[in-house]
Amino acid sequence: MNLKPLKDMLIIAIMKAVPDIKKQPMTLIIIATLSFIPLFFTLFFGGQVSYALVGGMVGSVGFIGLASATQDITWDRYLKIREIIVAMPVHPISYAFGVALSKLLYASPGFVLFMIIATALQILPLSSIGWALLAVFLCWAALSSIGFVISTYLRNANLSTLSNMSNILGLVFIFIPPVFYPEQMLGDFRWIAIVFPTSNAAGLIRNHAGLALLSPDMVLLRWLVLIGTTLVSLVAVSLKTRWREE
Amino acid sequence: MEAVKSVDLVKVYRGKETVEALKGVSLSINKGELFTLLGPNGAGKTTFLRIIATQLLLTKGEAYVFGYDVTTQPEEVRKRIAVVPQDVQTYGSFTPWEYCYYFSLLRGMSKTQMKTNAEKSLKAVDLWELRNRACSTLSGGEKKRAVIASALSSEADILMLDEPTGGLDAVARRRVWTILREMIGQGKTILLTTHIMEEAEMLSDKLAIINKGTVAAVGTLQEIRGLAKEKYRVMVEGNLPDINLVQPNNRVVKFGNRQIFYLKDEDEALALAKKALKRQLKAEVAQVTLEDVFIELVGGE
């Protein structure tokens, strides 16, 4: 079995995160603190703590997957480091997920804190942690793939345009669908919760934690949609990515 | 053995304007050769290099690296090449050591091998003492050498360097030249692009002059110089208001009070120099330079 793609992904993730973290460890604390801002506002405006915590878990990882990874890949392009990597025996998926994983390392303190608080407050029972991790992982993989494809397609966009765009997209994926608020608030538009990987993951976590139960058929459908979205995104990275320019 | 071969390579960029960057470029680069692509800005040098480096798709034609097709077998090509792009920049937080470490690991090198190669490369580019300094604290030349070191430590058979000495001072540039010639001594093949004539003259085993997407000339330095209509140049300095030093059909280029006369014959050139000296002017006879031939071929003044 060829493990090189996996090994490359880990090398990229470690090398793109560890030297920076070692030299600027405060970055981790700042990112973790920033992750709590949506939680603060949700509670401030009368939202439920359970929604805020699950939303925080999905939001911190989802935003990193889409926005930060897109920006990092664009930064590599700007520095022409990506040109060096394209001309190396490295698969685009290894690169895309290596970059996204490096950003996940930055997001991990915030995510772990949300998990600890949710578990301590018995919002997230121990039995549901596995489901929660799987849902968050699939959401992260789907959004990272989307981010990578966007960053390779918009290669003529300048750094700040792409940065702004990826930040807006990140916010759209996290604050428009029901990630921090109950799906019932959407009424007839509840299907939106299934379409977005962020709200789909949040809904599944709430279901497995017993916070907002879904019918068994709906649970199956939502897992299938989440897995399907991730697979389609991965295939898009593999086939549609303009790794080599035209 | 051919390390790189291109046959009628065409590249068309389609956008708001369609630009034909390469118009049927056929080149052959032998193993162990330092081959320079020399051309003015926008000539198509970088486009050619990027196609060979599998970074850019070609529009028409064929290109091979050690027999592997760059279009259909990019993975095989990528195992054998290392690239230093034009105007490449560094991560501020990375050290030169981390650069070598990162790219060597991605090439699947063992840590022991990587350490040996990184040390050798960093010493070669004179960055060993600075190996643990963050790139943000290094000068522009040192940063460039850090990236070059990472390419040198790759053990790739072919190094592709796109204007690697751009922005470097004379000392740093000569250091890079020394390294590149040493790499040739070790059996590597180097494809280099530059618009610096001196660099092409000092380094190349063979060179191609590219202009507006076509190959204007290809050969060794002597062969390229041999393409000049006039083989000698006499540079005369001083006021020459009304003197008639040469025949009217001789090519003359004026830079203020300096004039360069191009002559076919050595005796003719020496005679002209003597005439100028008799009139208390400074005069210098030399063979035509690569730059003279380049200007003649690309049609500039």
HADDOCK unambig.tbl for C-alpha pairs under 7 A between the chains (distance, minus, plus):
assign (segid A and resid 8 and name CA) (segid B and resid 106 and name CA) 5.85 0.50 0.50
assign (segid A and resid 15 and name CA) (segid B and resid 102 and name CA) 6.65 0.50 0.50
assign (segid A and resid 19 and name CA) (segid B and resid 93 and name CA) 6.63 0.50 0.50
assign (segid A and resid 19 and name CA) (segid B and resid 94 and name CA) 6.68 0.50 0.50
assign (segid A and resid 20 and name CA) (segid B and resid 93 and name CA) 5.99 0.50 0.50
assign (segid A and resid 79 and name CA) (segid B and resid 88 and name CA) 5.76 0.50 0.50
assign (segid A and resid 79 and name CA) (segid B and resid 89 and name CA) 4.82 0.50 0.50
assign (segid A and resid 79 and name CA) (segid B and resid 90 and name CA) 6.57 0.50 0.50
assign (segid A and resid 80 and name CA) (segid B and resid 85 and name CA) 6.77 0.50 0.50
assign (segid A and resid 80 and name CA) (segid B and resid 88 and name CA) 5.19 0.50 0.50
assign (segid A and resid 80 and name CA) (segid B and resid 89 and name CA) 6.63 0.50 0.50
assign (segid A and resid 81 and name CA) (segid B and resid 88 and name CA) 6.92 0.50 0.50
assign (segid A and resid 83 and name CA) (segid B and resid 55 and name CA) 6.70 0.50 0.50
assign (segid A and resid 83 and name CA) (segid B and resid 85 and name CA) 6.93 0.50 0.50
assign (segid A and resid 84 and name CA) (segid B and resid 83 and name CA) 5.80 0.50 0.50
assign (segid A and resid 84 and name CA) (segid B and resid 84 and name CA) 6.71 0.50 0.50
assign (segid A and resid 86 and name CA) (segid B and resid 55 and name CA) 6.16 0.50 0.50
assign (segid A and resid 87 and name CA) (segid B and resid 53 and name CA) 5.79 0.50 0.50
assign (segid A and resid 87 and name CA) (segid B and resid 54 and name CA) 5.98 0.50 0.50
assign (segid A and resid 87 and name CA) (segid B and resid 55 and name CA) 6.13 0.50 0.50
assign (segid A and resid 87 and name CA) (segid B and resid 78 and name CA) 5.45 0.50 0.50
assign (segid A and resid 87 and name CA) (segid B and resid 83 and name CA) 6.80 0.50 0.50
assign (segid A and resid 88 and name CA) (segid B and resid 78 and name CA) 4.92 0.50 0.50
assign (segid A and resid 88 and name CA) (segid B and resid 79 and name CA) 6.56 0.50 0.50
assign (segid A and resid 89 and name CA) (segid B and resid 75 and name CA) 5.91 0.50 0.50
assign (segid A and resid 89 and name CA) (segid B and resid 78 and name CA) 5.24 0.50 0.50
assign (segid A and resid 89 and name CA) (segid B and resid 79 and name CA) 5.67 0.50 0.50
assign (segid A and resid 89 and name CA) (segid B and resid 107 and name CA) 6.61 0.50 0.50
assign (segid A and resid 244 and name CA) (segid B and resid 54 and name CA) 6.90 0.50 0.50
assign (segid A and resid 244 and name CA) (segid B and resid 55 and name CA) 4.94 0.50 0.50
assign (segid A and resid 244 and name CA) (segid B and resid 56 and name CA) 5.32 0.50 0.50
assign (segid A and resid 244 and name CA) (segid B and resid 57 and name CA) 6.59 0.50 0.50
assign (segid A and resid 245 and name CA) (segid B and resid 55 and name CA) 6.20 0.50 0.50
assign (segid A and resid 245 and name CA) (segid B and resid 56 and name CA) 4.66 0.50 0.50
assign (segid A and resid 245 and name CA) (segid B and resid 57 and name CA) 6.13 0.50 0.50
assign (segid A and resid 246 and name CA) (segid B and resid 56 and name CA) 5.86 0.50 0.50
assign (segid A and resid 246 and name CA) (segid B and resid 57 and name CA) 5.12 0.50 0.50
